[in-house]
Amino acid sequence: MNFKEIEIWFVTGAQLLYGGEAVAAVNAHSSEIVKSLNESGKLPLKIVYKGTVNSSAEVAGVLGAANADSHCAGVITWMHTFSPAKMWIKGLQDYRKPLLHLHTQFNREIPWSEIDMDFMNLNQSAHGDREFGHIVSRMRKNRKVVVGHWTDGGVQNRIAVWMRVAAAWADAREMLIVRFGDNMNNVAVTDGDKLEAEMRLGYHVDYYGIGCLAEYQANVTESEVDTLVFEYEQLYTFAENCRRGAKDYGQVREAAREEIALRRFLQDRGAKAFTTNFDALHGLNQLPGLACQRLMAEGYGFGAEGDWKTAALVRTFWVMAQGLPGGTSFMEDYTYHFNGDRSAILQAHMLEVSPEITVQKPRLEVHPLGIGGKADPARLVFTAHPGTGIAATVVDMGNRFRMIVNEVEVVEPEEALPKLPVAGALWIPQPNLEVGAAAWILAGGTHHTAFTYALNSEYMEDYADIAGIELLTVDKNTTLKGFKFELKVNEVYYLLNKSLQ
């Protein structure tokens, strides 16, 4: 996804009560604000000014056009003067895209010695935005409210967060997930309601037998494999047994063949995410671990064992994080390291962790897997670098989707892991392992997560608001007593909300 292909519209509320000159001033001020925001260098998407709206028909027209324009990912509104909110009702009733309410004003400070009633009539954001805010709340429309002067860096940063989320939401509404096989037998969290997910989150999941991928693999040429293996040799350190002429060099070539076939299969269908399952590998030489690692780094979402919800979330994280440092990956909780205040969780998977989350030069290795019943698979081996990030999951609670977010601190392993040839990370869930893991389990969290260094909890709050799903955040301030109470309150809220629909 290219951020240059989408835009955010800016709409200013006003009215004709104060005359044409006032409307012209509102228009000029709005144009200057939009120009300044675009030139700030802090916003990932271009803002397009769509003028002032002074009537119900004008509001309905511009918001209807925003709905219909595939390049528009959302709308920013601002009430320069007092904009009677009844005129926003029809437009907001039909509006379906993300909404940000910018509560600002053109002037930073009060011009103490010059202020008069003409100035007051023109610059009425302090109560004009409250009028608008009332009707949006009355209509139960989710939106982000950003307060502060439009030149402030903090204001611009909060707008930038919402823009990235809006872009990812637009991407999710058109997301095709290819699912090779079903989910792992008898596993609960990797399954779920795909129909409700498509209605609520936009994901569409298509089933394909692994034989469909095997057919693509049969058409990959040796020349194509040569080219990709040469690329591997430039990017990665090869283990001795993987080099040209060595025992497992053929397995590296087979991994390249699978990658070429998988990428081509996804491209031909316009898919943005995919899942694999080690129980369904008929026609493949090995579990496609290396291919999954590299495709995640390119922006494809991935979930193991048929986990389509995590695959979608990995893709959504990647879209949000474009251009930001840190990286994003599929991850799985494996085993604990109980060490007092520094107790941590070793994160890994059989093979599929994205090299985006390391500063090391990955090492390409081939080892037996002991699961799946196929030949020894190739994989990239590395350790995630220290830093802070978030791990998140979306679970199906029957009457709603719940997003669970845990802020984490990635730390250096205390020792090397010479007999565990996989990519991984060691992290301390906030506020600590005891509370973080207990809260995650109480919330029904999965053992698979989407992980990223590039984002924080604000992105997830914006995403949950736009999607209209439940959000639970586990951070440094979480206590189990408070978290349990939040779970109970949320349960009541969603039960009542369902009964009122």
Disulfide bonds with the S-S distance in Angstrom:
none
